Amino acid sequence: MLRCSLFLIAGLCVTLSGCHDGPLYALKHANPYFVREWKKDEALGVTDFQRRKELELLVRTVPAMPPEERTQWLVHLNKIMANDPSSDMRHLAVRATEAIQGEAALTLVEEALTDESLKVRMAACDVLGNRPEPQAAELLAKTAGESTNADVRQAALRSIARHRGQLVSDSLKLALADRDPAIRLTAIESLEEVTGEKLGNDPEVWVAYLEGRQATPDNGSITDRLKDLF
């Protein structure tokens, strides 16, 4: 059984990364620790542990690469997103894309928004929050409004706060009317970040503020305010 599993791992490596001569495997030379750890397993092929460590290294090193080298890596990251059964590997591929500019990189992150893994979808939201393209904010606004998963919606609402503009305000204003109190609270926290204002946790106060109407900050619950009158 063990031997069968090892062959399956080795076969998967050949399919996804070219095994020993694959692009990710070559990164091991950047860190002697990897070489020591892998000596026992090299004869059996590249393991999932190896591939994950290599991709983690890539995530850390991509920001320091020249732009043309980053673009070259995008080809391999797309292959991982399209073929790798490991959600951990796809998650790391999305993370590595954050420092790669251009439409192709943004497309990869957009596709990750529909990944079957919650971890991958949430990572895509986080990455979009750090990308400069206007389309990044548009994708976050769409995800915040249309996703059926509350965790993903909250991730999108938190990330969109790193952008600025009317689209951001409109998206957060829409979330203030959501039936889920956790969504409303996340929208308020993001509005605080965007506006620099502290208006409390009453959505109606925030809506009034966004519409340019007089807004009275929520200084506590209704019960607390009634107590102050007696």
FENJOMO-V974685 format. One record per residue. N is the residue number from 1. RES is the residue in one letter. PHI is phi in whole degrees, 0 to 359 (* if undefined). D_CENTER is the distance of its C-alpha to the mean C-alpha in Angstrom with 1 decimal. Layout:
BEGIN
N;RES;PHI;D_CENTER / N;RES;PHI;D_CENTER
END
This chain:
BEGIN
1;M;*;36.6 / 2;L;300;34.9 / 3;R;297;36.2 / 4;C;296;34.8 / 5;S;297;31.3 / 6;L;295;31.5 / 7;F;295;32.6 / 8;L;296;29.7 / 9;I;297;27.2 / 10;A;297;29.2 / 11;G;295;29.3 / 12;L;296;25.6 / 13;C;298;25.2 / 14;V;298;27.8 / 15;T;294;26.0 / 16;L;266;22.5 / 17;S;226;23.3 / 18;G;77;27.0 / 19;C;53;27.8 / 20;H;295;29.6 / 21;D;260;29.6 / 22;G;290;26.0 / 23;P;295;23.9 / 24;L;289;21.6 / 25;Y;298;24.8 / 26;A;295;26.3 / 27;L;291;23.9 / 28;K;301;25.8 / 29;H;292;28.5 / 30;A;280;26.3 / 31;N;217;26.6 / 32;P;301;29.9 / 33;Y;301;28.5 / 34;F;300;26.8 / 35;V;299;30.2 / 36;R;297;32.0 / 37;E;290;29.7 / 38;W;265;29.8 / 39;K;303;33.5 / 40;K;291;34.3 / 41;D;258;31.9 / 42;E;300;32.3 / 43;A;293;35.3 / 44;L;266;33.4 / 45;G;109;30.5 / 46;V;286;26.9 / 47;T;269;25.4 / 48;D;299;21.9 / 49;F;300;22.0 / 50;Q;299;22.9 / 51;R;297;20.3 / 52;R;294;17.4 / 53;K;296;19.0 / 54;E;295;19.5 / 55;L;288;15.9 / 56;E;299;15.0 / 57;L;296;17.7 / 58;L;297;16.4 / 59;V;303;13.1 / 60;R;285;15.5 / 61;T;262;18.0 / 62;V;304;16.4 / 63;P;302;16.4 / 64;A;269;20.1 / 65;M;281;21.0 / 66;P;298;23.1 / 67;P;308;21.3 / 68;E;293;23.3 / 69;E;289;22.3 / 70;R;300;18.6 / 71;T;297;19.4 / 72;Q;297;21.4 / 73;W;293;18.7 / 74;L;301;16.6 / 75;V;301;19.3 / 76;H;288;18.7 / 77;L;294;14.9 / 78;N;296;15.8 / 79;K;296;18.3 / 80;I;297;16.1 / 81;M;297;13.8 / 82;A;278;17.1 / 83;N;236;19.1 / 84;D;282;17.7 / 85;P;285;18.3 / 86;S;274;16.3 / 87;S;294;12.9 / 88;D;296;12.5 / 89;M;292;13.4 / 90;R;293;11.0 / 91;H;300;8.1 / 92;L;292;9.7 / 93;A;298;10.5 / 94;V;297;7.1 / 95;R;300;7.0 / 96;A;294;10.5 / 97;T;286;10.2 / 98;E;305;8.9 / 99;A;270;12.6 / 100;I;257;14.2 / 101;Q;274;15.6 / 102;G;117;17.2 / 103;E;296;17.1 / 104;A;296;16.6 / 105;A;293;13.3 / 106;L;296;12.0 / 107;T;297;13.6 / 108;L;300;11.7 / 109;V;294;8.3 / 110;E;299;10.3 / 111;E;294;11.7 / 112;A;293;8.7 / 113;L;295;8.6 / 114;T;251;11.9 / 115;D;298;11.5 / 116;E;292;13.8 / 117;S;270;11.6 / 118;L;300;10.0 / 119;K;300;8.0 / 120;V;291;6.7 / 121;R;296;6.3 / 122;M;290;4.6 / 123;A;296;2.0 / 124;A;298;3.1 / 125;C;298;4.0 / 126;D;297;3.3 / 127;V;297;4.4 / 128;L;297;6.7 / 129;G;294;8.0 / 130;N;257;9.2 / 131;R;269;10.8 / 132;P;276;14.4 / 133;E;293;15.2 / 134;P;303;16.6 / 135;Q;297;15.1 / 136;A;296;11.5 / 137;A;294;13.0 / 138;E;297;14.9 / 139;L;294;12.1 / 140;L;293;10.5 / 141;A;297;14.2 / 142;K;295;14.8 / 143;T;294;12.1 / 144;A;297;13.3 / 145;G;269;16.8 / 146;E;244;16.8 / 147;S;297;14.4 / 148;T;267;16.8 / 149;N;254;14.5 / 150;A;296;14.8 / 151;D;296;11.9 / 152;V;293;9.5 / 153;R;299;11.8 / 154;Q;296;11.7 / 155;A;298;8.0 / 156;A;293;8.8 / 157;L;292;12.0 / 158;R;291;10.9 / 159;S;287;8.7 / 160;I;293;11.6 / 161;A;293;13.9 / 162;R;277;13.1 / 163;H;258;14.8 / 164;R;226;18.5 / 165;G;127;20.9 / 166;Q;296;22.6 / 167;L;301;19.8 / 168;V;296;17.7 / 169;S;299;20.8 / 170;D;296;21.7 / 171;S;295;18.4 / 172;L;290;18.6 / 173;K;297;22.4 / 174;L;299;21.9 / 175;A;292;19.7 / 176;L;296;22.7 / 177;A;265;24.8 / 178;D;292;22.7 / 179;R;286;24.7 / 180;D;278;22.1 / 181;P;298;22.8 / 182;A;292;19.4 / 183;I;294;17.9 / 184;R;298;20.7 / 185;L;294;20.2 / 186;T;297;16.5 / 187;A;298;17.8 / 188;I;294;20.6 / 189;E;298;18.5 / 190;S;290;16.5 / 191;L;296;19.9 / 192;E;300;21.3 / 193;E;292;18.8 / 194;V;289;19.4 / 195;T;265;23.2 / 196;G;78;24.1 / 197;E;263;26.3 / 198;K;236;27.0 / 199;L;249;28.5 / 200;G;85;28.0 / 201;N;251;26.5 / 202;D;271;28.6 / 203;P;303;26.7 / 204;E;296;30.0 / 205;V;295;30.4 / 206;W;291;27.1 / 207;V;298;28.0 / 208;A;299;31.3 / 209;Y;297;29.8 / 210;L;294;27.6 / 211;E;269;30.7 / 212;G;78;32.8 / 213;R;266;35.0 / 214;Q;296;36.4 / 215;A;237;33.9 / 216;T;255;35.1 / 217;P;302;32.7 / 218;D;280;32.4 / 219;N;261;34.2 / 220;G;137;34.0 / 221;S;287;34.7 / 222;I;302;37.6 / 223;T;299;39.6 / 224;D;296;39.1 / 225;R;290;40.3 / 226;L;294;43.3 / 227;K;297;44.3 / 228;D;291;44.6 / 229;L;274;47.2 / 230;F;240;49.6
END
